Amino acid sequence: MKSLVPRSRGTQAYIVLLLLVMLGLGLVALGYWRRGILVIGATFLVSATLRAVVPEEHKGLLAVRSRGFDIAWTTLLGASLLVLGVVIDPGPDA
């Protein structure tokens, strides 16, 4: 019987990261936009870290482009979302 768990560590990590992004989007949809943005931003930073440390033979779905590009891009996105979540004023009713 074939296992439903992917063999590649990168693909397994990708699935967990995808679930975390979905959690963040769920928080945003429920009105907790600041928490959701922070979860998504942190997830992108974890993704960049994993892309840096997971060996090339186990990269799986973590790899989109070259390792350097993936790390730089997801770090930029993660840091930007974290700054956005911290800097923007939540408004009077938050």
N, C-alpha and C positions, 0 to 999 in steps of 0.2 A: 504494500500500500504506500502510495506516494505521500510524503509529508507536505503540509501546507506552509511550513516555516521555510523561508528562503535560506539557502546555504551561505550566501555571501553576508559577511558581517556588515558591510556597507548598506546592503539592501535591508537588512533587519533594522539598522539604525535609521534608515530613511523612513521606514514605516512608522517607527516611534516618533520621529520628527514630524511626520505628516499628521499624526494623531494630535500632537501638541499644537500645531498650527490650527487644526480644526477646533480644538478646545479654545484657543484664543479668538477665533472667528465667532464661536458660539457665545463667548463672553461679550464681544462687541455687539452681536445681534440682540443680546439680552439687555443692552444698555450700559454694560460695564466696559466702556470703550477703552478707558485708561488701562485697566488690568489686562484686557485683551491684547492691546498693542504691546504692553510690556511682555506678556507671555510670548507673543509672536517674535518680538525683537530678541528676546533671550534665546528662543529656539533657533533663530538664524545664527546667533553667536555660537551656540553649541554645535550647529551644523558645520560652521567654519572650523571649529576645533577638531571635530571628528574627521573632516576632510583632510586636515593636516596630519592626523595621527594614524588613520586607518591605512594599512599597506595597500599598494596599488593592486595587488592580486585579489583583494577583498573589497574594492571600492564599490562595486555593484552600482546601484542607482544613485549613490552619493555623487558620482562624477557626472558633471554636465559638460564642462570644457576642460581645459588644463587645470592641474592642481592649483597653480598660482592664481589663475583667474577665479576659480571657484571660491578659494579662501578670501581673496580680496573683495569679491562681489558680495558674498554672504556676510562678511564682517561689516562692510559699508551699510548694507541694508539693516542688519541687526542693530548696529550702533545708531543709525538714523531713527529707527523706530523707538529705541529706548529713549533717545533725546526727545523725540516728539511726545512720548508718553509722560515725560517728566516736566517738560517746559510749558506745554500748552495749559492755559488756565481752564479748569474744569467748568467754570461758570457758576452762577449763583445758586443753582438747584442741585449741585453735586454734593 
